[in-house]
Amino acid sequence: GAVVSQHPSRVICKSGTSVKIECRSLDFQATTMFWYRQFPKQSLMLMATSNEGSKATYEQGVEKDKFLINHASLTLSTLTVTSAHPEDSSFYICSARSPGTGGQETQYFGPGTRLLVL
Amino acid sequence: LAKTTQPISMDSYEGQEVNITCSHNNIATNDYITWYQQFPSQGPRFIIQGYKTKVTNEVASLFIPADRKSSTLSLPRVSLSDTAVYYCLVVGNFNKFYFGSGTKLNVKP
C-alpha cells in the first residue's frame, strides 16, 4: 500500500514552454501533497504544499506564478512549470501525506520526474 | 522545527550491521522520528519511524533513547544494494518535511 506515482518520469522541453507533472496517490486519499526539487548531489528542497480544494502554499523564494500547483482531487496534484528555462532543469519529486499508524503521519514519495530544459 | 545532524558519509562491508545516528537535541514533545532511503534518481523510500524506545520492521530497527535527543537507524547485514543516502527527519503531525543533508552509506564488497 501507500504508493505514489508521477508522470512523466522524464521530460525534455524547449526553453519557454510549459511542462505539467502529475502526482497521484494510488491506494489512499491525500488531502495534502508536497512538491520538492532536487539538484544533483543535493538534498530535497521543499517547494510547496498542495492542498486539495484550496490554494497551494509556497516556500520562501519559490515563485508561485512560475510553479503552478493544482490539487483538484484527493488523489491528484499537478505541478506546471511555466515558461521553463534551463535553470529549471532538475529532479522534481512529489509526496503525499498518509495517516500512517499509531497516530503518526507518514509521507510517501513518488519516483520523481527528471526535467531537462534545452 | 527540530534540526537534525547526521554523519555526511559512512562506509561498510557487505554482511555487516550498520548503525547511523542522528542528533536532534531540540525535538518537541509531539515530534517523532522518520527515516528515508534514497537511491540516485529515485524518490525517497520510507524505512521506519518511531516516537520512543525501539521500533523494528522487516528492513530496519530504530533505537530512540529515553531523552529522545538522538536516534539510531540499524540496518542488519547490509548488502551492496543498501548503498544509498539515508535521511533522518524529526516531524510532527501536519508538519512539513525539511530534509537535511543525509548520510551517504557506501557498502563495499
Interface residues (C-beta under 8 A of the other chain):
Chain A: A2 V4 Q6 F34 Y36 S43 L44 M45 L46 T49 F91 I93 C94 S95 G100 G102 G103 Q104 E105 T106 Q107 Y108 F109 G110 P111 G112 R114
Chain B: Y32 T34 Y36 S41 Q42 G43 P44 R45 F46 Q49 Y51 Y87 V91 N93 F94 K96 F97 Y98 F99 G100 S101 G102
